[in-house]
Amino acid sequence: MIHMKQLLRTTDPTIIAFAKALLQGEGIDCFEMDVNMSILEGGIGIFPRRLMVGDMDYTAACRTLADNGIELVGE
């Protein structure tokens, strides 16, 4: 069983897309949550989306995003 940790939370879909591309480029699997809530609210951007990674990839994922100027949860 893989435990997931929240890496990023934002209402900006471009940041999510950029972060996913960076992580995938490093071979880090990630999962986007709350996409359906975003669709239900009509795309006006009031509900943030979350980007999750496995516990084992969390440190590398944090470093990858921080190195590319993406502010992480809790920072």
DODRENVO-744058 format. One record per residue: x, z, y of N, C-alpha, C, O in turn. Coordinates in steps of 0.05 Angstrom, whole numbers, plus 5000, padded with zeros to 4 digits. Each point is the difference from the previous one (the first is absolute). Layout:
BEGIN
+------+------+------+------+------+------+------+------+------+------+------+------+
!  n_u !  n_w !  n_v ! ca_u ! ca_w ! ca_v !  c_u !  c_w !  c_v !  o_u !  o_w !  o_v !
+------+------+------+------+------+------+------+------+------+------+------+------+
!    X !    Z !    Y !    X !    Z !    Y !    X !    Z !    Y !    X !    Z !    Y !
...
+------+------+------+------+------+------+------+------+------+------+------+------+
***
This chain:
BEGIN
+------+------+------+------+------+------+------+------+------+------+------+------+
!  n_u !  n_w !  n_v ! ca_u ! ca_w ! ca_v !  c_u !  c_w !  c_v !  o_u !  o_w !  o_v !
+------+------+------+------+------+------+------+------+------+------+------+------+
! 5017 ! 5000 ! 4976 ! 4983 ! 5000 ! 5024 ! 5018 ! 5000 ! 5025 ! 5018 ! 5016 ! 5002 !
! 4976 ! 4966 ! 5016 ! 5015 ! 4998 ! 5025 ! 4985 ! 5015 ! 5022 ! 4977 ! 4995 ! 5005 !
! 5037 ! 5023 ! 5009 ! 4989 ! 5013 ! 5023 ! 5007 ! 4985 ! 5025 ! 5023 ! 4991 ! 5003 !
! 4958 ! 5006 ! 5014 ! 5004 ! 4984 ! 5025 ! 5003 ! 5019 ! 5023 ! 4987 ! 5021 ! 5001 !
! 5029 ! 4971 ! 5019 ! 5003 ! 5014 ! 5025 ! 4993 ! 4981 ! 5023 ! 5006 ! 4977 ! 4999 !
! 4982 ! 5035 ! 5021 ! 4993 ! 4984 ! 5024 ! 5025 ! 4995 ! 5016 ! 5015 ! 5019 ! 5007 !
! 4990 ! 4957 ! 4999 ! 5024 ! 4992 ! 5014 ! 4994 ! 4993 ! 5030 ! 5015 ! 5006 ! 5018 !
! 4962 ! 4982 ! 4985 ! 4993 ! 4989 ! 5027 ! 4970 ! 5000 ! 5003 ! 4985 ! 4996 ! 4981 !
! 5006 ! 5011 ! 5043 ! 4971 ! 4998 ! 5007 ! 4998 ! 4988 ! 5028 ! 5012 ! 5010 ! 5019 !
! 4972 ! 4968 ! 4982 ! 4998 ! 4986 ! 5026 ! 4974 ! 4984 ! 5001 ! 4989 ! 4993 ! 4979 !
! 5002 ! 5002 ! 5045 ! 4977 ! 4982 ! 5004 ! 5009 ! 4971 ! 5005 ! 4984 ! 4982 ! 5004 !
! 5042 ! 5014 ! 4998 ! 5012 ! 4974 ! 5006 ! 5006 ! 4985 ! 4974 ! 5019 ! 5006 ! 4986 !
! 4965 ! 4973 ! 5007 ! 5005 ! 4986 ! 4975 ! 5026 ! 4985 ! 5000 ! 5011 ! 4994 ! 4978 !
! 5000 ! 4999 ! 5045 ! 5026 ! 4986 ! 5000 ! 5023 ! 5018 ! 4991 ! 5019 ! 4991 ! 4988 !
! 4979 ! 5035 ! 5019 ! 5021 ! 5019 ! 4991 ! 4998 ! 5004 ! 4970 ! 5021 ! 5001 ! 4987 !
! 4955 ! 5000 ! 5002 ! 4997 ! 5003 ! 4971 ! 5012 ! 4975 ! 4986 ! 5014 ! 5003 ! 4981 !
! 4980 ! 4973 ! 5029 ! 5010 ! 4976 ! 4988 ! 5030 ! 4999 ! 5001 ! 5013 ! 4992 ! 4981 !
! 4999 ! 5015 ! 5042 ! 5029 ! 5000 ! 5003 ! 5013 ! 5021 ! 4981 ! 5020 ! 4994 ! 4987 !
! 4968 ! 5030 ! 5012 ! 5011 ! 5020 ! 4983 ! 4998 ! 4992 ! 4970 ! 5020 ! 5004 ! 4985 !
! 4958 ! 4984 ! 5007 ! 4998 ! 4991 ! 4973 ! 5021 ! 4978 ! 4993 ! 5012 ! 5001 ! 4979 !
! 4992 ! 4981 ! 5040 ! 5020 ! 4979 ! 4995 ! 5028 ! 5012 ! 4998 ! 5016 ! 4992 ! 4983 !
! 4991 ! 5027 ! 5034 ! 5026 ! 5014 ! 4998 ! 5004 ! 5014 ! 4974 ! 5020 ! 4997 ! 4987 !
! 4959 ! 5017 ! 5004 ! 5002 ! 5015 ! 4975 ! 5002 ! 4982 ! 4976 ! 5016 ! 5005 ! 4982 !
! 4968 ! 4974 ! 5018 ! 5001 ! 4981 ! 4978 ! 5027 ! 4986 ! 4999 ! 5010 ! 4994 ! 4978 !
! 5002 ! 5001 ! 5045 ! 5027 ! 4988 ! 5001 ! 5021 ! 5018 ! 4988 ! 5021 ! 4991 ! 4991 !
! 4974 ! 5035 ! 5009 ! 5018 ! 5020 ! 4989 ! 4993 ! 5006 ! 4971 ! 5013 ! 5017 ! 4987 !
! 4966 ! 4971 ! 5002 ! 4991 ! 5005 ! 4973 ! 4985 ! 5026 ! 4997 ! 4999 ! 5011 ! 4978 !
! 4989 ! 4998 ! 5044 ! 4985 ! 5025 ! 4999 ! 4970 ! 4993 ! 4999 ! 4989 ! 4987 ! 5018 !
! 4997 ! 5023 ! 4962 ! 4972 ! 4995 ! 4997 ! 4985 ! 5018 ! 5020 ! 5007 ! 5023 ! 5004 !
! 4972 ! 4966 ! 5008 ! 4984 ! 5016 ! 5019 ! 4970 ! 4993 ! 4996 ! 4994 ! 4979 ! 4988 !
! 4989 ! 5038 ! 5021 ! 4971 ! 4995 ! 4997 ! 4987 ! 5007 ! 5026 ! 5004 ! 5022 ! 5012 !
! 4979 ! 4960 ! 4998 ! 4986 ! 5004 ! 5025 ! 4973 ! 5012 ! 4994 ! 4984 ! 4990 ! 4984 !
! 5010 ! 5033 ! 5029 ! 4974 ! 5013 ! 4997 ! 4983 ! 4998 ! 5025 ! 5010 ! 4995 ! 5022 !
! 4964 ! 5009 ! 4974 ! 4980 ! 5000 ! 5021 ! 4995 ! 4973 ! 5012 ! 4989 ! 4997 ! 5022 !
! 5018 ! 4982 ! 4964 ! 4994 ! 4972 ! 5009 ! 4970 ! 4996 ! 5002 ! 4991 ! 4988 ! 5019 !
! 4994 ! 5021 ! 4961 ! 4971 ! 4996 ! 5000 ! 4987 ! 5015 ! 5023 ! 4981 ! 4989 ! 5012 !
! 5029 ! 5034 ! 4996 ! 4988 ! 5014 ! 5023 ! 5005 ! 4984 ! 5025 ! 4983 ! 4998 ! 5018 !
! 5040 ! 4990 ! 4984 ! 5006 ! 4983 ! 5023 ! 4981 ! 4976 ! 5002 ! 4992 ! 4993 ! 5021 !
! 5002 ! 4996 ! 4956 ! 4982 ! 4977 ! 4999 ! 4972 ! 5009 ! 5008 ! 4986 ! 4986 ! 5014 !
! 5005 ! 5037 ! 4975 ! 4973 ! 5010 ! 5006 ! 4995 ! 5006 ! 5029 ! 4978 ! 4996 ! 5011 !
! 5043 ! 5013 ! 5003 ! 4997 ! 5006 ! 5028 ! 5001 ! 4976 ! 5018 ! 4999 ! 5002 ! 5025 !
! 5003 ! 4975 ! 4963 ! 4998 ! 4975 ! 5015 ! 5026 ! 4990 ! 5012 ! 5000 ! 4982 ! 5017 !
! 5022 ! 5030 ! 4975 ! 5026 ! 4990 ! 5009 ! 5007 ! 5009 ! 5029 ! 5017 ! 4987 ! 5012 !
! 4969 ! 5033 ! 4998 ! 5006 ! 5009 ! 5028 ! 5023 ! 5019 ! 5001 ! 5009 ! 5008 ! 5022 !
! 5001 ! 5001 ! 4955 ! 5025 ! 5015 ! 4999 ! 4997 ! 5030 ! 5006 ! 5019 ! 5012 ! 5010 !
! 4959 ! 5000 ! 4982 ! 4998 ! 5029 ! 5005 ! 5008 ! 5017 ! 4976 ! 5007 ! 5023 ! 5003 !
! 4993 ! 4965 ! 4973 ! 5008 ! 5014 ! 4976 ! 5028 ! 4991 ! 4992 ! 5005 ! 4976 ! 4995 !
! 5014 ! 5042 ! 5004 ! 5027 ! 4992 ! 4992 ! 5002 ! 4993 ! 4971 ! 4986 ! 5010 ! 4983 !
! 5033 ! 4972 ! 5011 ! 5007 ! 4993 ! 4973 ! 5025 ! 5016 ! 4993 ! 5016 ! 5007 ! 5017 !
! 4987 ! 4999 ! 4957 ! 5023 ! 5015 ! 4990 ! 5016 ! 4983 ! 4981 ! 4989 ! 4985 ! 4984 !
! 5037 ! 5019 ! 5018 ! 5018 ! 4986 ! 4981 ! 5013 ! 5022 ! 4983 ! 5012 ! 5018 ! 5010 !
! 4984 ! 4979 ! 4964 ! 5009 ! 5020 ! 4980 ! 5023 ! 4988 ! 4984 ! 5001 ! 4976 ! 4994 !
! 5017 ! 5042 ! 4997 ! 5022 ! 4992 ! 4982 ! 5003 ! 5022 ! 4979 ! 4991 ! 5023 ! 5004 !
! 5021 ! 4970 ! 4974 ! 5005 ! 5020 ! 4979 ! 5020 ! 5020 ! 5009 ! 5017 ! 4995 ! 5016 !
! 4981 ! 5030 ! 4972 ! 5018 ! 5021 ! 5007 ! 5030 ! 4992 ! 4998 ! 5016 ! 5007 ! 5017 !
! 4990 ! 4978 ! 4962 ! 5028 ! 4993 ! 4995 ! 5010 ! 4980 ! 5020 ! 5025 ! 4999 ! 5004 !
! 4958 ! 4986 ! 5009 ! 5008 ! 4981 ! 5020 ! 4998 ! 5010 ! 5029 ! 5008 ! 4986 ! 5018 !
! 4982 ! 5038 ! 4985 ! 4993 ! 5009 ! 5027 ! 5024 ! 5001 ! 5019 ! 4999 ! 4991 ! 5022 !
! 5023 ! 5021 ! 4969 ! 5024 ! 5002 ! 5017 ! 5011 ! 4973 ! 5008 ! 5006 ! 4995 ! 5024 !
! 4996 ! 4987 ! 4957 ! 5010 ! 4973 ! 5006 ! 4980 ! 4985 ! 5019 ! 5009 ! 4985 ! 5018 !
! 4965 ! 5019 ! 4978 ! 4980 ! 4987 ! 5017 ! 5002 ! 5011 ! 5028 ! 4998 ! 4984 ! 5019 !
! 5005 ! 5042 ! 4984 ! 5002 ! 5012 ! 5027 ! 5024 ! 4988 ! 5014 ! 4998 ! 4993 ! 5024 !
! 5024 ! 5006 ! 4962 ! 5025 ! 4989 ! 5013 ! 4997 ! 4971 ! 5008 ! 5008 ! 4992 ! 5022 !
! 4979 ! 4992 ! 4961 ! 4996 ! 4972 ! 5006 ! 4983 ! 4996 ! 5025 ! 5007 ! 4984 ! 5017 !
! 4971 ! 5031 ! 4984 ! 4982 ! 4997 ! 5024 ! 5013 ! 5011 ! 5025 ! 4998 ! 4988 ! 5021 !
! 5015 ! 5035 ! 4977 ! 5013 ! 5012 ! 5023 ! 5023 ! 4982 ! 5011 ! 5003 ! 4997 ! 5024 !
! 5011 ! 4990 ! 4958 ! 5022 ! 4982 ! 5008 ! 4989 ! 4976 ! 5015 ! 5015 ! 4987 ! 5014 !
! 4960 ! 5007 ! 4982 ! 4987 ! 4977 ! 5013 ! 4981 ! 5008 ! 5022 ! 4984 ! 4984 ! 5009 !
! 5018 ! 5041 ! 5000 ! 4986 ! 5009 ! 5024 ! 4970 ! 5006 ! 4995 ! 4985 ! 5001 ! 5020 !
! 5007 ! 5004 ! 4956 ! 4972 ! 5007 ! 4995 ! 4998 ! 5031 ! 4998 ! 5014 ! 5012 ! 4983 !
! 4969 ! 4999 ! 5034 ! 4996 ! 5029 ! 5000 ! 4984 ! 5009 ! 4976 ! 4979 ! 4988 ! 4994 !
! 5030 ! 5032 ! 4992 ! 4988 ! 5009 ! 4976 ! 4981 ! 5024 ! 5005 ! 5000 ! 5012 ! 5021 !
! 4983 ! 4994 ! 4959 ! 4982 ! 5022 ! 5001 ! 5016 ! 5026 ! 5004 ! 5021 ! 5003 ! 4986 !
! 4971 ! 5014 ! 5031 ! 5013 ! 5026 ! 5004 ! 5025 ! 4999 ! 5017 ! 5014 ! 5020 ! 5003 !
! 4992 ! 4957 ! 5009 ! 5023 ! 4998 ! 5017 ! 4992 ! 4997 ! 5029 ! 5017 ! 4998 ! 5017 !
+------+------+------+------+------+------+------+------+------+------+------+------+
***
